[in-house]
Amino acid sequence: MVLMFRGLLATMLNPAFVLKSSLSHIPWYYSLAVSASAFLLFFLQTGLDLYKTGQKGLGFVFWAAGTGALYGALVIPVLGVLLWLALRMVKAEKGVSWAVSSFCLSYSGALVYGILGLLFSLLLGWRTSIAFGVTGVLWATGPLITAVREMTGGKTALAVILSSFVGAVILYTWSFFGRI
């Protein structure tokens, strides 16, 4: 457990080092578990916030958590594959499994923020989906930029644009989720 938490913090604080040195040693299912857990907690916080304000029932909280887990396990890898396919036109240097793993691991910061947000929500009664959930997703932009830059052989401007677009898509779909 301690090693897993150290790995999460390393990816959160120094994504370039993790992506360059040890991504090939990280099993794909670990990367997928990071993304699924991060979004489970993010959507759970959203459900709890809506429950606390009386906008949704308790059943929605559980549905939100399940939806978040599916989002992290399906949507994030699909975004990684789609971006990898698009980058094949500019001769992406990494394989598709590397792209998916790096995309999923980019949300390790969101997982840490999700854990903290859930603690603040349950222990202090705060509404935390924006303060912790959105912040975690925004924190993932840095690791995403690093991953895309690695896939494109160092094209930083392209990496910033594409990673910002991915982040915007994720936040837009989350905002849509909160309105249903």
N, C-alpha and C positions, 0 to 999 in steps of 0.2 A: 504494500500500500504506500509506503514511504517513497519507494522508487518511482511508482506511478505518479505521485504528486510532484516529485522532483522533475520528472519528465514534462509534466504539464507546465510547471513554472519555467523550465528551460525553454520550452517552445514559446511561451508567452513573452518572455523577456529577451530572448536571443534567437529568433526564428531562423536567421541566416545560418548560424552555427548548426542547429539541429537539422535543417534541410540539407546542408552540405555534408555533414559528417555522419549522421546516424539514421537518416530516413530509411535507408535500405535495410536496416536491422529491425525496424519496427513492423510488426505484423499488420496487415491490412485491417484485420478485425479490431485491433486496438484503435487505429485511426478512426474507424467507423464508430466505435463505441464512444470516443471523445465527442464527435460531432452529434451523435444521437443523444448523449447525456446532456450536452450543452443546450441543445434546443428543447429537450424535455423540460429542463429547469427553467428556461426562458419562457416557454409557453405555459408552464405550470404557474409561474409568477404572474403572468397575464391573467390566467384563470382565477387565481387567488385575488388579484386586484379587482377584477370585475365582480367576484363573489362578495368581497368586503364592501363594495359600494352598492350592493343590492341589484346590480344589473344582470347578473347571471346566477343560476343555482349551483349547488354543490356538484351535481353531475357534470356540469360544464368544466369544472376544475379538473376532474379526472379525464374527461374527453380532451381537454387542452393539453394535458401532459402526454397522453398517447399520441395526439397529433404532432406535438413537438418532437417526440422520439422518431416518429415516421419521417418528419420533415428533415431532421438531421441525418437519418439513415438513408433517405432516398434523394431528396432534393439537392443537398449539398454535393453528394457524389455525382449526380447528374449534371450539376453546374460545372463541376470539375471536368467531366468528360466533354461537355459542350465547348468549354473554353479550350480544352486541349485540341479538339477537332478544329476549332477556328484557328488556333495557333499553328496547326500543321501547315497552313498556307505560308507562314513565315518561318517554316522549318524549325518547329519546336524540337528542342534537344532531348527532352525527357519523354519517357513512355507514359501510357495512359494510367497504369497502376500508380506510378510516382505522382502523377497529377492528382488523382483521387485521394491518395494518402495525404499529400501536402495540403490539399483543400480542407480535408476533414480535420487534420491536426491544427490548421490555422485557427480553429475555434477552441483551442485549449484555454485561451484567456477568457472566452465566453463561458466555459465550464467553471472556471474559478469564480468569475463574477456571478454565475448562476448559483453556486453553492453559497456564496456570501449573501446574495440577495434573498435566497430562501431562508437563511438563518435570520436575517433582519426582518423578513416578513412574518415568520412564525414566532420569533421571540419578542419582537418589538411592535408588531402589528403594522409595520410600514407597508405602503404600496410601493413595490420595488421593480416592477417590470421595466419602467423607463430608466430609473436611476442605475440599476444593475444590469438588466437584460439588454437594453439598447446599448449601454456602454460596452458590454461584453462583445456585442456584434461589431461595434465600431472599432474596438481594440483588435479585432481579427483582420482589419484592413492592412495593418503593417505586415503580419505574416503572409497574407495573400499577395501583397506586392512583392515580397521576397520570393514566393513560390512562382509567380508569373514571370518575374525577372529571370529566375533560374531556367524556366521553360523556354524563354526567348533568347537566351544567351546574353543577358545583360541589358535589354532594352527597357530602361527605367520608366521613360515617359509612357510607353505602351502599358507597362505593368501598373502604373498609377491609374491610368484611365480605365483599364479593364477591371481592376480590383475595386475601384470606386463604383463602377457600374454594377458589379456583383453585389456589393454591399447595399446599394440602393434597391436592387431587386429584392433582396432579403428583407430589408426594412419595409418595403412596400407590401410584400406578401404578408408580413406579420401584421401590419396595420389593417389590412383587409381582413385577416383572421379575427382581429379584435372587434370588428364591426359586425360579424355574422351572428 
